Amino acid sequence: MDYANRPLVHRLMKFKEADPISFHVPGHKNGALTGLPMELRTALTFDFTELEGLDDLHQPEGVIREAEQKLTNFYRSNKSFFLINGSTVGNLAMIYATCAEGETVIVQRNAHKSIFNAIELTGARPVFISPEWDSASKTAGTVTPEQVKNALTRFPEAKAVILTYPTYYGTTGDKLEETIRLCHEREIPVLVDEAHGAHFAIGEPFPTSALDLGADIVVHSAHKTLPALTMASFLHVRSNLITPEKVARYLQMLQSSSPSYLLMASLDDAREYVESYAVEDGRDFMKRRAVFLKRLTETGHLEIIETDDSLKLMLRVNGYSGYDLQKALDQVGVYAELADFYQVLLVLPLLKKGQEYPFEKAVKRIEKAIEDMINSKVKRQLPGLPVFDQLISKPCYIMKEVEKLHAEWIPYEEAVGKIAAASLIPYPPGIPLLLAGERITEYHLQSLTSLLATGARFQGAIRLHEKQIFVVTNEAEE
Ligand SMILES: Cc1ncc(COP(=O)(O)O)c(C=O)c1O
């Protein structure tokens, strides 16, 4: 293997070859003291720290700078950064770099919880845009330029517009460029959580990256679709409105002062992987994907839903929820990315020509899983999920205010009209159904009831067994 185009990986290999003796942290001493299995122990022999020649993520002047420069060049940004705390830290840093306490930010409502956490931490005041319903995936989709324009007209003081592109399900819509343009006309930066789209820079057969559509800051979970270690992520700045220095300052505060060289090496490798992804690789991937789809269709029970991103695929079986199907798949050793009410979501591998993947084995197992499910479980009438209104809304209180109010657990059937005292998050995908400070509506209650009936898991303000939800009880007194 030639490591010339992976400067950090190359340097780590050279460093290891020189037989270093560790009198430094980490305490596993290049793997010598660990009780981990051999495969992991081997990985630890590369788990160095900021030693001579290995540079410093927070003040890169050597090999990390070189690796980040290659990342910057490939994504054609002003400056791209390695992140070792996931897109979560990228979302935090981009929001800290643009919003301060009391300032207004416009946010797509179906965002990941890290976006809402960042807003809460900064004390900014969110205005939510509920996106259009994506009928293919039966999930919340993307926001339209008209919605953003309306929000900007009502809240011209907004300091940033924060969007999610693509959605978890791979929906991109086709209007992001227009949305960005109208924000830029007002000199408002557009921050895009593109956690699921690090591979979009390849171009065809994948959608266009938000970076190429003009976004100011874009965050990528490299680990989601590129071959990077979990948590390894990127942040890119390409903007006339925000400086990379400001983002770097927050990244320095928010990221570990002992960044993992394993994560950084895998980021260097992931960048090389996507950079060297050839047109021919894309064509070959699409051919193999088509065969996989055909074979899945031949099982006879599956409805297969495609979305804007060819790496994402949804599977449904009529009469069974996504949670039922996921359980059946787990039993045969096929693990989907997530399940929801209607379907399971598969993330396909970003294969290059010549790489093997056990698609046929997967088809056989999926076929068996469906047979087992149908034989052991009676079909049911799935309750419909309510489609939300496409609103521009503000929560009644931000979190800091909610914390000062009195809150209690009450049966959730009695919660309509009350204010949520904590967020309620179906997980995965981690998109809050309710945010602390939002008023609970019939839509929330119906969604919660349907999700619970079909086996969804939750984080946050719910006591599932007692059927209780955490709400503000002294709202009127404030
Ligand atoms: C849309 C979106 N943004 C951000 C994140 C957080 O990413 P990470 O796990 O890399 O911190 C996720 C995680 O699932 C996500 O789906």
The ligand as an ORCA input file, in Angstrom:
! r2SCAN-3c Opt
* xyz 0 1
  C     -27.862     14.865     11.065
  C     -26.853     14.547     12.134
  N     -26.059     15.525     12.580
  C     -25.143     15.319     13.536
  C     -24.987     14.082     14.109
  C     -23.947     13.873     15.156
  O     -22.854     13.269     14.540
  P     -21.679     12.561     15.326
  O     -22.191     11.229     15.730
  O     -20.596     12.481     14.289
  O     -21.304     13.398     16.476
  C     -25.798     13.018     13.676
  C     -25.669     11.681     14.279
  O     -26.389     10.777     14.015
  C     -26.760     13.268     12.669
  O     -27.567     12.295     12.227
*
